Amino acid sequence: MTAPTVTVPAGPPAEGGSWSEIMLRRLGGPLGRHAGSRLVLGPAVVLLLATMSWLLLMAHQASCRQTDPNSSVNAIARMCYTDIPVLYQARGLSEGKVVYVTAPWEYPVLTGGFVDVARRITDFLGVTATPGLSAQQVLTNADIFYSVCAVLLFASFLALVVLQRHMGGKRWWATALMVAVAPVVIAEGLINWDLFAVVLTAAALFAWGRKRPYVSGIFFGLAIAAKLYPLFILGPLLLLCLRSRRLTDFGKLLATAAVTWIAVNAPVFFASPSGWMYFWQFNVDRGADLGSIWYVMSLAGIGVPDPGMWSLILMMLGCLGIAALIFLAPRRPRVGQVAFLIVALFLIVNKVYSPQYALWVLPLLALARPTWREWAIFNVAEIAYYFAIWGHLAGTLHPGDGGPDRVYWLAVFLRIGVSLWLMIVVANDMMNPAEDVVREDGVDDPIGGPLDGAREVWSLRLVAAGADSTPSPVVAPPTGSVVYGPVDDLDDRPVPIPRRALPDDPGPDLDGHDQSQ
């Protein structure tokens, strides 16, 4: 049977089609029903972009690689300094010393464990770490150790991106992409071993979001054993659980975290009590250091006695403010919001701010406020500080008359100012849930876990003037009064008002399917 001949006119393309569409259909057939006109950022694409970011980081760090002991490299001036090979040599790991036991180590024990694993892998690759090595041998061993750490931290970075994707809810693509392509990662990912603690913190939040409090507790214990900052997240999380009466779940998390932390720290403590105490004593004795408001004040000639005490006072006052927000918010805040607030507060008032600390905040900001404007402003401020700190240390920011380098001061104030602004933006979302870009998608809390969709139990807030009161066994309080205590029968939570689609909203494809799923 002969198929009928179809003649294609030589004139303009048919209505609803273009020359490119006709050619594509001739080459590959008609578009399927799931095809769309937009690029879909799937998980593989996000991981590919993360890999490209890491390759850029490695290329940037390559300019600081020293291969000849007689030819020094000024890593500060080149803005590619990293602690990893430096501490390997300075702390005697190249001579076979063990962190905490025979080598002083100013980091928590699990970060030390990470370093010790990298050291053992380095030895396994044929490196001889003993006293009496030549300068060339030490330099070569340090380079191999750095490469091993870079691979392990790259694995941590990819795991972080995957966890961000699974914690992003309907906005997973933005939550993951904001970490995968972040300039702060490309600039600061290999300054230290911080990414290891960051991925452990993300794993703890992910497990909590999956309603696995025991697993979350294990990861929280590990994260706190790697860096102290995850400990601060537990305070706001407790208050969220108190507001929704989910203290049993929090108790499971807290107990498991404590047991895990003790189990990780105990072997080091019994092997070398003085080595275990070195980290704690180092941080207590540390004065105002780079990046902090206290350091800038000291440069300006404004002496602040005992900045550690003032840092603690401001931290406690800030915690009280965050606690008030948690109970005053008309709807229970999200876990990502309070986690971001508490960590950002700590870094504002802390005695030191190293550039890589931006890695602590980055994933939490993506969970709290997954919008590209805030992400861009945060990265600009952090990269400005990144350039300024190296210029400050290299002495290139000092004016010709020998005066203070106020450009560095400005960079510190810019970073702190942006952090405060971001905290205000997130606090405004908490007090106005209809403005929360995550909840406008009709979800409660993607990483809330036991809190997600939980009923309000305890609150302290003003009842909106003119609000309609639903019939309830409990008499509704007067307009403008304060509600404190049980609110089981009071359901005046505002329903999020859909806003216009944001520019970064992928929207539906041509067939009306939601690509964000």
N, C-alpha and C positions, 0 to 999 in steps of 0.2 A: 504494500500500500504506500503510495507516494504522499509525503506530507505536503500540504499546501504551501506555496511560496509566499513569503511575506516581504513586501517591498518597503524599505526604510526610506523615507523622503530625504532629499539632500538639503532641505531647508533647515530652519532653526529646530532645536530639540523640542520634543513634545512638551505640553504643559505639565509642570510638576517635576521635570527632569532637566538635567544640565548635560553638557558634553562630557564632563568628567564622570557623571553617574552612568551615562550610556556606555562609555568605554570600560568602566569598572564592571558593569554587568555583562558586557561582552566577554571580558577576560575571566571573570569568576562567578558569573551567575548573579541572580537577584540577592539582595540582602536578606538575611534571616530575620525572623521575628524578634530575636533578642539583640539585633545589631542596633547601635546608636551612633549618633553623630559626634559624640564626645569621647575623649580619651578616658578610659576607666582605670583608675589607679588601684590595681589589685595588689594582693600581698606580695607577689613576686616582684612587681615593679617597685614597691616601697623598699624591699630588701636590696634590690639592685641599686637604687638611689643611695641607700645607706652604705653599701659597699663602695660606691663611687666617692662618697664623702670621706670614707676612711682612707681610700687611696690618695685623695688630695691631702689629707692630714699626714700620711706617711711621706708624700712628696715634699711637703713643707718641712717636716722634721729632718729630711735627708740632708738638708744644707748644714745641719749642725753635727753631722756624723764626723767623728775624728778618727782617722786611721793611722796617723803618724804622731807618736808622742812628742816629737820635736817640732810639730807644727800645730799650735793651739788654734782652737776655733772659739770665737767670741759669740757664744750662744745667746747672750743677753742682747747684744747689738743686732743680731740676726733675728731676734724674736722667735726663737725655736728652742728655748731652754726646756729641758726635762729633768726631773729628779731621778729618773729610773737608772741610767748608767752612772750618774754622779754618786748616788747613795750606795750603789753596788760596790764602788771603789772606796768611798769615804768611810763606810761602816765596816769595811774589812770582809765583805762577802766574797770578794775575789781571792781572799786568803783562806777561805774555808770556814769563816766564822758563822755562827748561827744566830739569827735574830732573837733578842731577849735573853738568850743564854750567855753568849760570849760577845754579842754585838748590841750596843744600845739602839733602841728602836722607838721613835716617837709617834708611832701609830698604834691603834687598837689591834688586838691579837689576831683577828681574822685577816686583816690586811697584811699583817706579818706572816700569817700562814700562806696567803696568796703569794707573797714574795718568796717564801721558802720553797713552795712548790715550783715556782719559776726557776729558782736557783738549782733545785734538784734536776729539773728537766735540762737546764744548761749543762750540768755535770754529766748527765746521761748522753748528751750530744758530743761528748769527748773533751769537754773543758776540764782542765786540771786546776782546781782552786786550792792552792797551798801557799804558804809563805815563801818568799824569796823569788817570786816570778819577776821577769823583766818587765819594764814599762810597756813594751809592745805586747807582751802576753796578757797583761792586765787589761790593756785597752781592747784587745781582741775579745777577751772573755766578757768584758762589759758590753761590747757591741752585740754579742750573741745573746746575752741575758736580756738586753733591751728588745731584741727581735722576738724572743720568746714571750716577753710580757706584752708586746704589741699584738701578737697573735691571740693570746688569752683575752686581752682587753677588747679586741675586735669581736671575739665570740660573745663577750659580755654586751657589747654594743648591739649586735644583731638580736640577741635575746631581749634586750631592752625594747627595741623597735617592735618585736613580735608581741611582747606584753602590752605595750602601748596600744597596739592595734586591737587587742582583745579587750582592753579597758575603755575604749573610746565609744562604745555603744553605736548609735547610728552615725556618729561623726568619727568613726575609727580611722578613716583615711586621713583626716586632718590631724588627729591626735598622734598617729604614727609618723606622718610625714614631717610634722613640726620637729620631731627628734631626728629623723633620718637625714634631713638636709640642713640642720641647724649650723650656722656659721660658728657658734661657740664650740661645737664638737670638732669641727675642722681645725679650729685654732688651738683648743685646749684639751683635747681628748687624751693626749699622751704626756701631759705635764706631770701627772702622778697616777696613782692607782684608783682614783675616785670612782671610775665607772663600775668597778666591782661592787662597791657598796650601793651605788645607784640602782644597779639591776637587782640586787637583793631586796632593796626597798620596794621596787616595782613588783617583784614577785610576791612580797607580803601583801601589798594592796590588791594585787590580782586574786590571790587566794581568798582574801576577805570578801572581795566582790563575788566570788563563786560560792560563798557561804561555807567556807572551810576554815573555821576559826583556829583549829589546831594546826593546820598547815600554815596558815597565816602567822601564827605565833612562832612557829619554827623559823620562818624566814625573817620575821621581825627580830628574833633573837640573834640570828646570823648577821643581819644588817647592822644592828646596834654593836655587835662585836667587831664589825668592820669600820664603822664610823658612828659617832654619837648622835648625829642629827636625826636619824629615824626615831630615836627615843621620844623626841618632842611631839611626834605625830600621835603618839598614844594618848596624850592629854586631851586634845580636842575630840579624838575618837571616843574616849570615855564619856565626854559630855553629850555627844550625839547619841550614844547608847542609853544614857540616862534620860534624855528627852523622849526617847521612844521605848524606854523600858526594855532594853535588850542587854541588860547587864550580865546575863548568863553567858551569852556569846562572847562578850568582852572578857569575862573572867577566864574562859577557856583560852582565849588568845593570850592574855597576860600571863597566866600560869605557864603555858607552853613556852612563851618568849623568855621568861625568867629561867626556866630549867635549861633551855637551849643556851642562853648566854652563859650561865654558870658552867655548863658542860664544856663549852668552848674555852672559857677563860681558866678553868681549874688546872688543866695540865701545865699551862705556862706559869701560873702562879706557884704551883708546887715545885716546878723545875727551877724557877728563878724568881723568887719574890721581888728582888730588887729590879730585875728586868721588867717584870710586869708593872711595877710601880712607876717606872721611868716615864711612861706615857702620861700618867696622871700628874706626876710632879712637874713634868715639862709644861703642861698646859696651865697649871696653877701659877707657876713662876713666870710664865710668859707675859711680857708687858704689851703695850700698844704696838701693833705690828702693821705691816703693809696692808693697804686697802681699807683700813678701818677709819671711822670718823675720829677716833682717839689718836691715831697716828698723824692724821692731817692737822689736828689741833696742836699736837706736840711740835710739828714742823712750823706752825704759825706762831709758836712761842706761848701757846696757851696750855700751861701745865695742868693736867687732870690727875690728882692723886688717886691711886688705886683704880685704874680704869676697869679692872675686873669686877670690882664691887658695883660701879655705876652700870656696867653692862648687865649685871645680874638684876639690878633694880629696874632698869628699863625693860628687860625681858619679862620680869614678873608683871609689871604694869601692862605691857602689851598682851600678855596671856590673859589678864583680867578683861581687857577689852575684847579679845577674841571670844572669851567665854560669854561675855554679855551679848555679843552678836549671835552666838549660837542659840541663846535662849530668847532673844528679842526678835529674831527673824520670824516673819509670819509663816514660814514653812521651813521645816528642818533643813539646814544647809547640806550640801553634798560633801562627801568625804574628800574629794579632790580639792574642793574650795578651802576647807579648814587646814588640810595638809599643806597647801601652798602658803597660806597665811602664816602659819607657825614657823615654817622653815625660812620664809622671806624675812620675817621679824628677827629671827635669830641671826641671820647674816647681816642685817642692818646694824644691830647693836653689838655684834661680836668684836673681840679684840683684834681679830685678823680677818682679812678677806683675800685669799689667794685666788688667782684668776679661774682655776678649775672648779671653784665652788659654784660657778654658774651651772655646772652640770647637775648639781643637786636640785636646782630650781626648775630647770628646763622641762623635764617630764611632768612635774607637778603643775606648772603653768599650763601645759597642754591639756591636762585633765581639768583644771579649774576654769580656764577661759580659752577654749580652742578657736580663737579668731586670729586671723593673720595680722591685723593691725597691732595688737598687743604683742604678738610673737616678734614682729619686725622691730618694734621699739625696744623691746627687751634685748634683742640680739645687737642692735646698734649701740646701745649703752654699754653692753658687756664687751663688745669688740673695741669700743673707744677706750675702755678701761684697760683692756688687754694691751693695746698699743702704748698707752700712757705709762703703765707700770714698767715695761721694758725700757722706755725712754727715760723714766725716772732713775731706774737702777743703772743704766748706762751713762747717765749724766748728760744726755743730749737735749733734755728739756730745760736745762738751766739757761736763763738769759745771759747775754754777753757781759752784763755788769756783775755777774756772780750772785745775783739774788735768788730767791727760792723759785722752784719751778711750779708756778701756780697753775700751769696747764694740767699737771698731775692732780692737784687739788680739785680742779674743775671736773676732771674725769671721775674722781671719787664721789663728788657731790652729785654728778649726773647719774651715776649708778645708783646711789642711795635714793635720789629723787624719783627715778623711774621705778624702783622697787616700791617706794611708798605709793606712787600713783597706781601701780598695778594692784597693790593691796586695797586701795580705795575702790578701784573698779570691781574687784571680786567681792568686796564687802557690799557694794551697791547691788550686785546681783543677789547676794544673800538677803538683803532687805527688800528687794523688789524681784521676786522670783519670775515674774513675767518677762524680765529683761535677761534672764539666764538663757544663753544660746543653746545650752544642752537640754534644758527642760522645755524649751519651746518645741522640741521634737516629740513631746508627749511622754517623755520618760521621767522617772523620779531621780534615780541615782545609779548610773551604770556600774559603779564599783561600791555601791552601798552594802551589798551582801545582805545580811540579816536586816539592815535598815531600809533597803530598797522597798518602797511601797508600805513601810510600816506606819501604823497609826500614831498620831501625835498623842503623847501622854503627859509630858511636863512641858510647860512653856512659861514665858514671862514676856508679854507683849501688849501693845495697845490695840484695842479693838477698833477697826476702821470706822470713822464717823459715817453714819447713815447705812451701815451694813445691815442687810436683811438677816434676821435671825430665824433659823429653821426651828420648827417645833421640836422640843426636846424635854426630857424629864427634868433637866436642870434649867433653871431660869437663866436666860441670857444676861450677862452683865451689862450695866449701863454703857452707853456710847462714850468712848474716851477713857474708860476705866482700864486698870491693869489686870490682866489675867495671870495668876500665879498658881502653880500647882497642877493637879490633875485636870486634863481637858478631854477626857474620854468621850464626853457627850457634846463637845463643842467642836464643830467641824466648819471652821470659817477660812480654811486654806484657799487662797486664790487659785483659780484655774489659769494656767499660762495662756496668754493671748497670742495667737500666731501672728508673727510679724512678717514683713516681706522677706523673700528669700535673700540670704546673704550672698555676696559676690562669690564666696567660696563654697556655696551649696551646689553639689553636682547635679541635683534635680533629677527628674525622670528622663529616661531615654525616649526615643521616638515612638515606642510602643506604649509609653506610660508606665514602664516598670521603674521602680525606685532603685537607682544604682548604688545607693548608700547601704543597702542591705548586705 
